[in-house]
Amino acid sequence: MAFVNFNTLTGDNGAIRRLAELLFTTAFKESDLSAVVSIKTGQKNGGKMDWLNMLAAVPVAKKGGNCNPTYASLTLTGAEKSWNFGEYNVPIEICADAFKAAVNDCFKNGILQGELNTGTRQPDITGTRIAEEIILPLVSNALREAMWRIGFFGDKAADHVSGGGVITNGTDLDLIQICDGLFKKAATIITNDSNKLTDFSAVNGAASYAAQKAAAAVSGVATTFIETLLQDADSRIVANGGKLKMTNLMFQALRKDYNAQYHATIPFENVARGVHISEYDGVQIEVLPEWDYCINKYENDGTKWNNPYRVILASRENMFIGTTDENLVPDIELSYDTRTRTNLLFAKSDIDTNYGEDDLVQFGW
């Protein structure tokens, strides 16, 4: 079986003379993710993260003089989170003959000439430009996309829409059930404290894609939602650099509503790291189209999206994606099996997510 499907390309169109000239479709960047959350590498499974709650100590500086003061006990409270890493791997077998046949079936201009080894070593693609310029970059890009998918949308108990869950029917659940991502961890926080959710279900719960968009476009809805979320949130979130992280759909609705309500435009900037930055009422906005992509691909029942209008108000320093590995995106090995005459691509790592202080996050959907 060929590793890459070339059937969607127009063969021998004169545009492509060597495979390395093929342009990759846009993929997510690891740097984007590290600008949104804190990446913790080299962690231990079962390892702890601990916080001391400075505001939970017994109140001090009470009214009183010099004589016979009443002494109170000092009570300290804290929070503890643990890493529970889920493992994943990327095993891919590549037969050079199948790869060559797929390419030659599409391109009739000798595009593979000089790209593969010859003679006895012909099946071995390790070290070739096909491996270095096509296959390995493709897998690396796919792994970067996977970090967004697992890190935010992972759910060890995920099920398809047909089974009562929210995952798009036909999706391989092994793509989702690796660990509990930050949205699943948010659900736990909300269960423990319902005030951590600012409700937007009147919009998200609409019965179709068009109805969801129409509900979000009603005058005053988007701006009121964001203003309510900021009022609901612990004041320390913004004071400590918290940002409004939201889907592109949410931002577009907010931007249009803001313009209609206040006859002004919300500023918008595509910063160097690839994260889209804006601002609302002095609070920075991070627009994350990666969320929209994952919702459309993995949480789509064919009629409507699952919570396409999502917001998390938090600082990067209070949201964590971790691994025991040295890097979040693992190294990729490509080896040649002389017995089967096939090439074996393999990567393996683990991943988990955590919020730091539950009080210092506010959710909206």
C-alpha positions in Angstrom: 0.0 0.0 0.0 1.3 3.4 -0.9 2.1 5.8 1.9 0.9 8.9 0.0 -2.3 8.9 -2.2 -1.4 10.7 -5.4 -4.8 10.1 -7.1 -6.0 13.6 -6.2 -3.2 15.2 -8.2 -3.1 15.9 -11.9 -0.3 13.9 -13.4 2.3 15.2 -15.9 0.8 18.7 -15.8 4.2 20.3 -16.4 4.2 22.0 -13.0 6.0 19.3 -11.0 9.3 17.9 -12.2 10.5 16.4 -8.9 8.6 15.3 -5.8 10.3 17.8 -3.6 8.5 20.6 -5.6 5.2 19.5 -4.2 3.8 22.1 -1.7 2.4 20.9 1.6 -1.0 22.1 2.7 -0.8 24.4 5.7 -0.1 22.6 9.0 -0.1 23.8 12.6 3.2 24.7 14.3 4.5 23.5 17.6 5.5 27.1 18.4 1.8 28.1 18.1 0.9 25.6 20.8 3.7 26.7 23.1 2.5 30.3 22.9 -0.9 29.2 24.2 0.0 26.7 26.9 3.0 25.8 28.9 4.8 22.7 27.6 6.3 20.6 30.3 8.8 18.0 29.1 10.8 15.4 31.0 8.0 14.8 33.5 7.4 11.6 35.5 4.2 9.6 35.2 2.4 10.1 38.6 4.5 13.1 39.3 2.9 16.0 41.1 2.5 19.7 40.6 1.7 21.6 43.8 0.5 25.1 44.6 0.2 26.9 47.9 -2.8 29.1 48.1 -1.5 32.4 49.5 -5.0 33.8 49.9 -6.3 30.9 51.9 -4.2 31.6 55.0 -6.0 32.9 58.1 -6.8 36.6 57.7 -4.2 38.9 59.2 -3.9 42.6 60.3 -7.0 42.6 62.6 -7.9 45.5 64.8 -6.0 45.4 68.1 -3.4 47.0 70.3 -0.2 46.0 72.1 -1.6 44.0 75.1 -2.9 40.5 75.3 -3.4 39.8 71.6 -5.5 36.7 70.6 -3.3 34.3 68.6 -4.8 32.3 65.8 -3.5 29.2 64.1 -2.0 29.6 60.6 -3.8 27.4 58.2 -2.4 26.8 54.7 -4.2 25.1 51.9 -3.0 24.2 48.5 -3.7 22.3 45.3 -2.1 19.3 43.8 -2.3 17.9 40.3 -0.8 14.7 39.0 0.4 13.6 35.6 -1.3 10.5 34.1 0.3 10.0 30.8 -1.4 8.2 27.9 0.9 6.6 25.3 0.6 6.8 21.6 2.6 5.6 18.6 3.0 6.1 14.9 3.8 2.7 13.1 3.8 3.0 9.3 5.1 0.5 6.8 6.3 1.8 3.4 6.9 -0.4 0.4 9.0 1.3 -2.2 7.4 -0.7 -5.0 3.9 0.5 -4.0 5.1 4.1 -3.6 6.8 4.0 -7.0 3.7 2.5 -8.7 1.4 5.2 -7.2 3.7 8.0 -8.3 4.2 6.6 -11.8 0.5 6.0 -12.2 0.0 9.7 -11.6 3.1 11.3 -13.1 4.2 10.2 -16.5 7.3 12.5 -16.8 9.9 10.3 -15.0 9.5 12.3 -11.8 11.1 9.5 -9.7 14.3 9.4 -11.8 17.2 9.9 -9.5 15.0 9.9 -6.4 15.1 6.2 -5.5 18.1 3.9 -4.9 18.9 1.4 -7.7 19.6 -2.3 -7.8 19.6 -4.3 -4.6 19.1 -1.2 -2.5 16.2 0.1 -4.6 13.5 -0.8 -1.9 15.4 1.1 0.7 14.2 4.7 0.9 16.1 5.7 4.0 18.4 8.7 3.3 16.7 9.5 0.0 15.2 12.8 -0.8 11.8 11.2 -0.9 12.2 10.3 2.8 13.9 13.5 3.9 11.8 16.0 1.8 8.4 14.3 1.6 7.7 11.5 4.1 9.4 12.7 7.3 8.1 16.3 7.0 4.6 14.9 6.3 4.6 12.8 9.5 6.2 15.6 11.5 3.4 18.0 10.5 0.8 15.4 11.3 2.3 14.9 14.8 2.1 18.7 15.4 -1.6 18.6 14.4 -2.0 15.7 16.8 -0.7 17.7 19.8 -3.6 20.2 19.3 -6.1 17.3 18.9 -5.0 15.3 21.9 -4.0 18.2 24.1 -7.4 20.0 23.9 -9.9 17.4 22.6 -8.5 14.2 24.1 -11.0 12.1 26.1 -10.3 8.7 27.5 -14.1 8.0 27.6 -14.8 9.4 24.1 -17.6 7.9 22.1 -19.2 8.5 18.7 -22.3 10.6 18.2 -24.1 7.3 17.4 -23.0 6.0 20.8 -24.2 9.0 22.8 -20.9 10.9 22.6 -19.8 14.0 20.5 -17.1 12.4 18.3 -17.8 12.4 14.6 -19.1 9.0 13.5 -16.4 7.0 11.6 -13.6 8.7 13.5 -11.0 6.2 14.9 -11.5 6.6 18.7 -7.9 5.6 19.3 -7.1 9.1 18.0 -9.0 10.7 20.8 -8.8 8.3 23.8 -5.1 8.8 24.5 -5.5 11.1 27.5 -8.0 13.6 28.9 -7.4 16.9 27.1 -7.9 20.4 28.5 -11.6 20.5 27.5 -12.2 17.3 29.3 -10.3 18.6 32.3 -12.4 21.7 32.1 -15.6 19.6 32.4 -14.3 18.2 35.7 -13.6 21.7 37.1 -17.1 22.8 36.0 -18.6 19.8 37.7 -16.9 20.8 41.0 -17.9 24.5 40.6 -20.6 25.4 38.1 -19.7 29.1 38.4 -16.6 28.4 36.4 -18.8 28.1 33.2 -20.3 31.1 31.6 -23.2 29.7 29.6 -23.5 30.1 25.8 -25.7 27.1 25.2 -28.4 29.1 23.6 -26.0 29.6 20.7 -24.0 26.4 20.7 -27.1 24.3 21.2 -28.8 25.5 18.0 -30.0 22.7 15.7 -27.8 23.3 12.7 -24.6 24.9 11.4 -26.7 27.8 10.0 -28.7 28.1 13.2 -25.6 28.2 15.3 -24.2 31.0 13.2 -27.4 32.9 13.1 -27.8 32.7 16.9 -24.3 34.1 17.4 -25.0 36.9 15.0 -28.0 38.3 16.9 -27.2 41.9 18.0 -25.6 42.1 21.4 -25.2 38.4 21.9 -21.5 38.0 21.4 -20.4 41.1 23.2 -22.8 40.4 26.2 -21.4 36.9 26.4 -17.7 38.0 26.6 -18.5 40.8 29.0 -20.4 38.4 31.3 -17.6 35.9 31.1 -15.1 38.6 32.2 -17.4 39.6 35.1 -17.8 35.9 36.1 -14.1 35.3 36.2 -11.8 35.6 39.2 -10.2 39.0 38.9 -6.7 37.5 39.4 -6.9 35.8 36.0 -6.6 39.0 34.0 -4.3 40.6 36.6 -1.9 37.8 36.1 -1.8 38.0 32.3 -4.9 35.8 31.5 -6.1 36.0 27.9 -9.3 35.2 26.1 -8.5 32.1 24.1 -11.3 31.5 21.6 -12.4 29.8 18.4 -12.2 31.8 15.2 -16.0 31.5 14.9 -16.4 33.1 18.3 -13.9 35.9 17.4 -15.7 36.7 14.1 -19.0 36.9 15.9 -17.5 39.1 18.6 -15.8 41.4 16.1 -18.9 41.9 14.0 -21.1 42.5 17.1 -18.6 44.9 18.6 -18.5 46.9 15.3 -22.3 47.1 15.3 -22.7 48.0 18.9 -19.9 50.5 19.3 -19.1 51.5 15.7 -15.5 50.6 16.2 -13.2 47.8 15.1 -11.5 45.3 17.3 -7.8 45.4 16.4 -6.4 42.2 14.9 -2.7 41.2 14.4 -1.1 38.0 13.1 2.0 37.8 15.4 5.3 36.2 14.6 4.6 32.9 16.3 1.5 32.3 14.1 -1.0 33.1 16.9 -3.7 35.7 16.0 -3.8 38.4 18.7 -6.5 40.9 19.4 -7.9 42.8 22.4 -11.3 43.3 24.1 -11.8 45.9 26.9 -8.1 45.7 27.7 -7.9 41.9 27.8 -5.8 40.2 25.1 -7.6 37.7 22.8 -5.9 34.7 21.2 -7.8 33.4 18.2 -7.2 29.7 17.8 -8.4 28.4 14.4 -6.9 25.1 15.4 -9.9 24.6 17.7 -12.3 25.3 14.8 -10.4 22.7 12.7 -10.6 20.0 15.3 -14.2 20.7 16.1 -15.2 20.5 12.5 -13.2 17.3 12.0 -13.7 15.5 15.2 -16.8 16.9 16.9 -19.3 17.3 14.0 -22.5 15.2 13.8 -23.1 16.2 10.2 -25.8 18.7 11.1 -24.2 20.9 13.7 -20.9 21.4 15.6 -20.3 20.6 19.2 -19.8 23.9 21.0 -18.2 25.8 18.1 -18.3 29.0 20.1 -15.7 28.3 22.9 -13.7 30.6 25.2 -11.1 29.9 27.9 -9.9 32.8 30.0 -6.6 31.8 31.5 -2.9 32.5 31.4 -0.5 30.3 29.5 1.2 29.7 32.8 -1.9 28.0 34.2 -2.5 25.5 31.3 -0.1 22.6 30.8 0.5 19.9 28.2 3.2 17.5 29.4 5.2 14.5 28.4 8.0 12.3 29.8 9.9 12.8 26.5 12.5 15.4 25.9 10.3 17.1 23.3 6.6 17.3 22.9 6.8 16.1 19.3 8.7 12.9 19.4 11.6 11.9 17.2 10.7 9.9 14.1 12.7 6.8 13.2 12.8 5.4 9.6 14.5 2.1 9.2 14.8 -0.6 6.4 13.9 -4.2 7.1 16.2 -6.4 4.9 14.1 -9.5 5.5 10.7 -8.0 4.3 12.3 -5.4 2.1 10.1 -2.7 3.5 10.7 0.6 5.3 9.4 1.0 8.8 8.6 4.4 10.2 8.0 4.6 13.9 7.5 7.3 16.6 6.3 6.9 20.1 5.7 9.1 23.1 3.1 10.0 25.8 1.0 13.1 26.7 -1.2 14.5 29.4 -2.7 17.8 30.3 -3.4 19.8 33.5 -4.7 23.1 34.7 -2.8 24.7 37.5 -5.1 26.5 39.9 -8.7 25.8 39.1 -9.8 29.2 40.4 -7.6 30.9 37.8 -9.6 29.8 34.8 -13.0 30.7 33.4 -14.8 28.8 30.6 -17.5 29.8 28.2 -19.5 27.6 25.8 
